[in-house]
Amino acid sequence: MTRNLDALRAIAAATRKASELEANTAALRASARSAERDLQNLAEQIAAAEGSLAELGDRPFDWGDLDRTTPISALWGEDRGHCVDRVYIDAFVEEHAGDIAGRVLEIYDRDYTLRYGGTRVRESDVLDIDASNPRASIVGDLRQLTSIAARTFDCLIVTQTLQLIFDIERALAECARILRPGGTILATLPCASRIAPEQGLDGDFWRFTPSSAERLFQRHFSPGQLQVRSRGNLVTTIAFLYGVAAHELDAAAFQHNDPLFPLVITVRARTPPADE
């Protein structure tokens, strides 16, 4: 008899437990349905808000890693790899490697002269205003190169330098003066860049557009032998300003040049031949 009572009690307890579980399950399902309805309502509200913003010409934007007021690299990405602007500059100099011949003058070092000049170069010089530069074979100011005679060089390589010279007119006049007839200058100028930290706020003066570069060079070089191009686009310009390195961008980003978002201006200019 006692055994039967224990069995009945156990069955009753199990029945109560099952009822409780069933009630809890029903409550959870109801809560889930309510949560689903709430999520659906929120999704509809978000879609309506985005639609309203789109009509106003404004859409939410996720800045991600770019939501910052300091660059990823303070050295134009050089500490992370190859600088974005140098991809365009390297390509420009390589494109005109045939001009790097005879007696060549390069600013700061002879990297491009050695890389692209080869056996065409008869004599190579490096110009720097800083006498402490061990690479400099000529110490002087590009605005007044009194130590260099007229018609001395066949080619000048002046990359990312002219923005650091306030009197650009004098500098370009000197470049034209020291080039031989038919000589070539390969120059690059920044359109977008941070202030150069080495020169500081008092030593970095200019940013250029293709139009300003063309007008400046036309005054000192043969107009018929002047080629000015803008290189870059929105993506590469933003990447350069943030200090992203070239290898961190998709290679396809460098294939598109947008004239409205130039990063670098390249100039190939020649002095008139001797017979003109």
Residue, then its C-alpha position, 0 to 999 in steps of 0.5 A: m500500500t505504501r509503495n502504491l502511494d509513493a508511486l501516485r505521489a511521484i506521478a502527481a509531482a511529475t504531472r505538476k512539473a510537466s504542467e509548469l514546464e508547459a506553462n513556462t514554454a508557452a510564456l517563453r513562446a509568447s515573449a519570443r513572438s512579442a520580441e519578434r514583433d518589436l524587432q520588426n517594428l524597429a526595423e520598419q522605423i529604421a528603414a523609414a528614418e533612412g528613407s527620410l535621410a535619403e530624401l534629404g540628401d544625407r545618409p548615415f556613414d560608418w567611419g570605422d577606423l577613419d573616425r579619428t583626428t590624427p593620421i594612422s601614420a605621421l610619416w605619410g605611411e612610410d613607416r608602414g610601407h611605400c607611400v601612396d604618392r610615391v606610387y604615382i611619382d615612381a611611375f612618372v619618373e619611370e615613364h620618362a626614364g629616357d630623359i634621364a641621360g647625360r649630366v643629371l641633377e637630382i634633389y636630396d639624393r640620386d635615387y631616381t637617377l640610379r634607378y632609371g638612368g642606367t648607362r645613359v647617365r654620364e655624370s650625376d650630381v645631388l643638390d641640397i640646401d642642407a650642407s649636412n646631407p652627405r649625399a649632396s655634391i652641390v650645396g645650394d639654394l634652388r632659387q639662386l644657384t650661383s655656383i652652377a653655370a648656365r646650360t650645365f645639365d641635361c636633366l633635372i629631377v625635382t620631386q616634391t620640392l617646389q612646395l617648400i620654396f616660397d619664391i617658386e618663380r625664381a626657382l623655376a627660372e634657375c632650373a631653366r637657366i642651368l638646363r642645356p638647350g633641349g634639356t628636361i626637367l621632371a618635376t612633381l608637386p603635391c595637390a593634397s598633403r599634410i604640412a611637412p613636419e621637417q619644414g614645419l609651419d614656416g617652411d611648407f608653402w604651396r599646394f598646386t592644381p594642374s592649371s597653376a602648375e601649367r601656368l608657372f612652367q609655361r613662363h620658363f619652359s617651351p610651351g610646346q614641350l610641356q606635359v602636365r598631368s594630375r594623378g590620383n583619386l578620392v581613395t588614394t588621396i584620403a589614404f595618403l592623408y591618413g598615412v595608409a601605405a600603398h600595399e594596404l590599398d587594392a592595386a586597382a585603386f591606382q588605375h583610376n585618375d580623377p581630375l577632381f581629386p588629384l593627389v600629385i601633379t607631374v610635370r615634364a618640361r623642356t627648354p627650347p633646342a639650340d636652333e630655336 
